[in-house]
Amino acid sequence: MYILVSMATKRRASRFRQCAGCICLNLRQTTRAVTQLYDRAFQPHGLRATQFQILVFIANCGPIHISDLADRLVMDRTTLTRDLGPLKKRGWVRVRSGQDRRTRSVTLTADGWRLLEQALPTWEKTQAQVVERLGGGRLGPLLHELSAAVSIARGAGGGG
């Protein structure tokens, strides 16, 4: 009886082997692994990789409406608002109401700028290590393909 159940289970499971090539699964695994690497690097700064990227976007954009920032980060506005909470609490960002009470904009504080200045060498070192391991010639094409994947997913109603 055990052999029959085992064979039936194997036949059933074999239908799902194709899912190992799932784009979503593979991108999420990659994202988790890379995020963990950067998280370890940023730990001495009391910062997570996701927080660093939000701060960098704000630094590059200047004062920006939260909905525009969420769009650029390819994040849900509610998730971004939740993620901004700890940054605001630690004094790294300031969130202000716009002329229309429905809109809010976010800017870096002086402490936020200081943190980015301190964390930038950590990012540069970690980025260089990843690029070296990946192979410098592969970075440009990889970033291009990832950008294309975002465009395709957004065009297919995959978010944004």
C-alpha positions in Angstrom: 0.0 0.0 0.0 2.8 2.4 0.9 4.4 1.9 -2.6 1.1 2.8 -4.3 0.6 5.9 -2.2 4.2 7.0 -2.8 3.9 6.4 -6.5 0.7 8.3 -6.7 2.2 11.2 -4.7 5.2 11.2 -7.0 2.9 11.4 -10.1 0.9 14.1 -8.5 4.0 16.1 -7.5 5.6 15.7 -10.9 2.9 18.0 -12.3 4.4 20.8 -10.3 8.1 20.4 -11.3 7.6 23.1 -13.9 7.0 25.6 -11.1 10.7 25.4 -10.3 11.2 27.7 -13.3 8.6 30.2 -11.9 9.8 33.7 -12.5 8.1 35.0 -9.4 9.7 32.3 -7.2 13.2 32.8 -8.6 13.0 36.6 -8.4 11.8 36.4 -4.8 14.5 34.0 -3.8 17.1 36.2 -5.4 15.7 39.3 -3.8 15.7 37.7 -0.3 19.3 36.5 -0.7 20.6 39.8 -1.9 18.6 41.8 0.7 20.0 39.6 3.5 23.5 40.3 2.3 22.9 44.1 2.3 21.0 43.9 5.6 24.1 42.3 7.3 26.3 45.1 5.8 24.0 47.9 7.0 23.5 46.4 10.5 26.2 48.6 12.1 24.2 51.6 11.0 21.0 50.4 12.5 19.6 50.3 9.0 18.0 47.7 6.7 18.6 47.5 3.0 15.0 48.4 2.2 15.2 51.5 4.4 18.5 52.5 2.8 16.9 52.3 -0.7 13.9 54.4 0.4 16.2 57.0 1.9 18.3 57.1 -1.3 15.2 57.6 -3.4 14.1 60.5 -1.2 17.6 62.0 -1.4 17.7 61.7 -5.2 14.2 63.1 -5.7 14.1 65.8 -3.1 10.7 66.5 -1.5 8.4 64.0 -3.1 4.7 63.0 -2.6 4.4 59.7 -1.0 2.2 58.3 -3.8 5.0 59.3 -6.4 7.6 57.7 -4.2 5.6 54.5 -3.9 5.2 54.5 -7.7 8.9 54.9 -8.3 9.8 52.2 -5.7 7.1 49.9 -7.2 5.5 49.7 -3.8 1.9 49.8 -2.5 1.3 53.3 -1.0 0.1 51.7 2.2 3.2 49.6 2.5 5.4 52.6 1.9 3.6 54.6 4.5 4.1 51.8 7.0 7.8 51.5 6.1 8.2 55.3 6.5 7.0 55.0 10.1 10.3 53.8 11.6 12.3 56.2 9.5 10.2 59.1 10.8 10.4 57.8 14.4 14.2 57.7 14.2 14.2 61.3 12.8 15.6 60.4 9.4 12.6 61.7 7.3 9.9 64.3 7.8 6.4 63.8 6.4 4.3 66.9 5.8 0.8 67.4 4.6 0.5 69.1 1.2 -1.8 71.9 0.2 -4.4 69.2 -0.4 -4.9 67.3 2.9 -5.0 64.1 0.9 -1.4 64.5 -0.2 1.7 64.2 1.9 5.3 64.7 0.9 8.4 63.3 2.5 11.9 64.8 2.8 15.1 63.8 4.5 16.1 65.5 7.7 19.6 66.5 8.6 20.0 63.3 10.5 18.7 61.4 7.5 21.4 63.0 5.3 24.1 62.2 7.9 23.0 58.6 8.1 23.2 58.3 4.3 26.6 59.8 4.2 27.8 57.3 6.9 26.1 54.3 5.2 27.2 55.1 1.6 30.7 53.6 2.0 29.1 50.4 3.3 26.8 50.3 0.3 29.7 51.0 -2.1 31.8 48.2 -0.6 28.9 45.7 -0.6 27.9 46.7 -4.1 31.5 46.3 -5.3 31.7 42.8 -3.8 28.4 41.7 -5.4 29.5 43.1 -8.8 32.9 41.4 -8.5 31.3 38.0 -7.7 28.7 38.5 -10.4 31.2 39.6 -13.0 31.2 43.3 -13.9 30.2 42.7 -17.5 27.0 41.1 -16.3 25.7 44.0 -14.2 24.5 46.2 -17.0 22.5 43.5 -18.8 21.1 42.2 -15.5 19.8 45.6 -14.5 18.4 46.0 -18.0 16.6 42.7 -17.8 15.2 43.5 -14.3 13.9 46.8 -15.5 12.2 45.1 -18.4 10.7 42.6 -16.0 9.2 45.4 -13.9 7.8 47.1 -17.1 6.3 43.8 -18.3 4.7 43.1 -14.9 3.3 46.6 -14.6 1.9 46.4 -18.1 0.3 43.1 -17.3 -1.5 44.6 -14.3 1.1 43.2 -11.9 1.2 46.2 -9.7 2.3 49.8 -9.4 
